[in-house]
């Protein structure tokens, strides 16, 4: 497995791969890999001849006061895990390779980025779409893989690719969970044992919402009220948002019909966790 | 010569061309072609095997109250002229093919777009970078050609390509002028005979600035004062801006040294014309 640090070397690598007639997959990550990332990489390897994983903690998607500096990093472990699942190359550029002095260009998806995580994290999705746009241009993959865990990000990136006519396919891979239901996240490492236990309230709340909907509840306010009640009963939890939106365009809905996204963001202590469930009725 | 109206057909065309091992040039235009455009196309044909010219009057780069609706169009004439200089395909999509319902994504270059034409035309460059980004993704050219006439646009597009790591080269082609010095522009058609005569003040003023600098003047304010004096002496002219900037990064300068851009935008009657001169001392 190659580890590549510069745009130029990455381009040369991909040019060689494409000249050999191989298809290329990209799995963009911020590293500190867990089973969720590895599921993306396995799917990528099934689909394409060559898998490139990027590992780049993108400063432009962190807000002021967020955890950019302390975001967990372990490149040696990441490289071992990626190699085990068949990744062919890791693209791991330094920040100044991606954002040299005088950097001035941003890609922004409007409307879809206004609510949910976009409301709590202004500028976050602008940072995400900008870096993902760059990564697509550098690696020029045939297919790129993202996790359903970041549901809004997935929809925003699909929209960017469609709107800007980027020549690649986006595949969204289901959430991978710990045996007790907690969604895999690099940020889970921040949790104390008591917080780790309390964090289960996210998945339990989603399960409760699913149960209500399966039992016939179609009122969005009714389901949200019950979800808030459960979350607020957990002393270590502080709700950022709980929402039910149309799963296609994230529009606000009052009645549950078709495919809906049940999504929440909750602080457990100081750690902000997100989770979601797609429900179809 | 092929005339193509859809993104899908454009992609198929380019895929075939690339599979055949040919290089591809793109010349983005808003049509109503003049010798300036044709110079870009000839340069493109010298450089690449296949030349695609896009003809698309991009609504997103026109401000409220600007001339989108009345911008001159003549597709039959454009097709004939393009074919004569060896263009292989024209990409001429309808507006809804480029901006379908629900379109939400914008590419923005900051700082470089703040002064000059960016000050007078808020949102203009955002519209330009967005459509050019799309055209690059649709056509995937090896080289794209732009005119020095739109000096700020050329610098902004170069920055976008560098910042977003777009895999192509940008070539800037010198201004083509009428025999009397007026820079070629599709908007020259708006001018009455008296305005056409008055419009010569743009080039004469640039020539005067060049003369002063060649004679040793190094003070930006001194040159600008003389330029304003000349422009204001023309009754049909209303100055939008007259500026001398660093030609590399458009930074504001007080002293003329190295490569500088002498740029102006002037209303002749109701028609806004721009022109510029690169000077190296």
Interface residues (C-beta under 8 A of the other chain):
Chain A: X7 X11 X102 X103 X104 X105 X106 X107 X108 X109 X110 X111 X112 X129 X130 X133 X134 X137 X138 X140 X159 X160 X163 X164 X165 X166 X167 X249
Chain B: X7 X11 X102 X103 X104 X105 X106 X107 X108 X109 X110 X111 X112 X129 X130 X133 X134 X137 X138 X140 X159 X160 X163 X164 X165 X166 X167 X249
